[in-house]
């Protein structure tokens, strides 16, 4: 049966993939990937050999047409982003719309996401959490959006690169110095850690290191430090 499966994959530790995801990848006729090199490492780790098709942010529309053609031939396609759940700060949403518009079923296979992983260990009481993902790299837009999020008085979660994490923490501290945050670094990987405190406190701890490395997720609480 022609189906597009949206498959969540590990954000770091390859053992975090689900049995259902592995079964889907084994049975799919083709695997579409945000980055074929990264997906190939996962597939090779589990001894899965499949034809791969590149489908990333710059070619998603073109790739969607090709995937739709495969579905019309009765093929089953699994889609993987680089890590975690597709379409959460990753490509996938345009592909899903295009395939749904052509009348084919799109089935999600839930699993890891940095968003849910950090929330689960934050210990914040907030019931409402906004997922913002990556802020604009442009300073003015970043600060403007950050100010809007802080003024809501609700928790929000950001992703940030190693190159801008200190600047992000500095911006949060300048806008609202008393807001508690939790920063997840290299989650599920060998050097996984969680840093808690205000933005200024976490920034100071990072600056004391010889080098700042890793991938970061930042959860900002909706209330000030008590």
N, C-alpha and C positions, 0 to 999 in steps of 0.2 A: 504494500500500500504506500502511495506517495505521501510522505509526511516530512515536514521540516521540524527537527528537534532542536530546541535551544538548551544547550547543555552547560551547566555550571561545573567549573573545574577548580582544582585547588588554588589558593592564593599563595601557597608556598610549599607546604608539606604535601608531597604527592600521594601520601596515604589517605588524605582527606577526601579523595574522590569516592562517589557512592557506587555501590554495586550495580545500581540501575544505569548509571552513566556509563560504566564499563560495558555493560551488556549492550547498550545502545550503540556505542562506538564500534563494538565488535560486529554488530549486525548491519550498520549503515552501509550504503553503497558508496558514499563519498563523505568526507569531512571538510567542511568549509571553515576557515580559520582566519582570525585577525592577523596572526603572524604564523606562517607555516613552520618556521624554525622552532618556535616555542612549543607549538602543539605537537610537532614531531617528537620532541623530547618526552612528552607525556605519553604519547602513543607507543613509542619505543620501549619505555619503561615497563609498560604492561604487555609488550609483545603483540601490539595491534598494528597491522599494516593495511593502510587504506589510501586510495587516491586523495590528494589534498588540493583544495581550491582556495586561493587567497581572497579574503573579503574583509577589507579594512575601511577606515574612515574616508580614504581618498578614492576608493573604487567601489563603494558599497552599492551604488545604484546600478553600475554595470554588472557587478557580480550577482546582484539580485535577479537580473534578467537571465543570466546563465543558470542560476540555481532553479528558477522557475521552469526553464527548459528541461532540466533534469527531472523535476517533479512530473512534468507532462509526459515524460517517458516512463513514469512509474517508479522512479528511483526514490530511495530514502536518503535524506541528507541530514547530517548532524552539524550544528554550528557551534564553534568555540571562540570565545574571546581569549585574550592573553592569559587571564587569570580571573577566577571568581565568576560572577553571574553576568552574562552578556547584557548590554544595554544600560548597565549601571556605570556611568562614566566611561563606557566602552561602546564600540559599534554594535549594531544589532537591531536597533529600533526601525530603521528604514527597511532593512531586510524583512523584518516581521510584517510591516505594513504592506510591502510589495507582494509578499507571498499570500497574505490574507486576502488582499484585493483580487487575487487571481483564483480565489476559492479553495485553496489548499489548506489543510489543517496545520496549525503550528502548535506544538506540544512542548511545554517547559519541563525540564528535568532539574528540580531545585537542588541547591547545594551551597557551597561556600560563597561568602561575600565579605569583604573587609568591613562593610557597613554593619552587618549583623554581628560579626565577630567582635568588634570594638564595643558595640552596645552591650553585649552579653557580659562583659567584665568591667564595665564602667562603674556600676553601682550608683548611678544618678537616679533620682526619683521622678524625673520628667516623663510625662505621659505622651507628650507631643515632641517629635523630633523631625526636623527638616533635613533631608539629604540634599546637600548642595554640590557635593563632588569637588571638582577643581574650580577655584575662582579664576577670574581673568588674569593673565600675566601682566596686563597693563595696570600700573600703580593706581591711577585715578579710579578706574572701574572696580578694582579690588577693594579699595578702601570704602567706596560708596556702597557696594553690595555688603561688605562686612558690617558696616554701620547699620544697614537695614536689618540684617539678621540679628544683631545684638539688641536693637531697639524693640524687637518683637517680644523679648523676655521668654523665649522658648529655646530649647536645646537645638543645636544643629551640628551636622557632621561634614567635615571637609576632607578631601584628599590633598596631599601636597608633596612636591618633589624635594629631594635632598637639597637642591639648589636654592629653594625659596622658603624652607621651613623656618629658618631663623627670622626672616623678614615677616612671615605670617604671624609668628608669635609676638614679634615686636608691634605689629599693627593691632593685634588683639589687646595687648597690654596698654597701648596708648589710648585706645577707644574705651576700654572698660577693664581696668587693672584688677578688679576684685573677682572676676568671673572664674570659677573653677573649670579646669579642662582635664581631659585624659588624652594622652598622645600614645598611639600604638605604633611601634617601630618594628619592622621586619616580622610582622605577625605570622605565626605558625612556622617560622624558619629557625635556623640554629641560634641566631642571636636575638630572638624575640624579646621585647621588653615593653613595659607600660610605665609611662611617666605621668605623675599626678601632681596637681598644684595649680597655681595661677599661671597665666602665660609667661609672666616675667620670671617666675620661679623655674619653670621648665626650660625656658630659654637659657637661663644662667647655668643650669646643669649640663645642657648640651654644649655651651660655649667652653666649659671647663675641660672638654675632651680634646684630645689631639686632633681628631677629625670627626665630622658628623657624616654618618653613612646610613644608607637604608631607604626604605619606602615608608611613608608616614600617613597615618590617618589621625584626624584630630576631632574629638568630640567636645563641644563647648556646652556647658550646662546652661539651663535657662535662668538660674538664680545666682546671686552673688554668694561669695564665700561667707559662711556664718561664723 
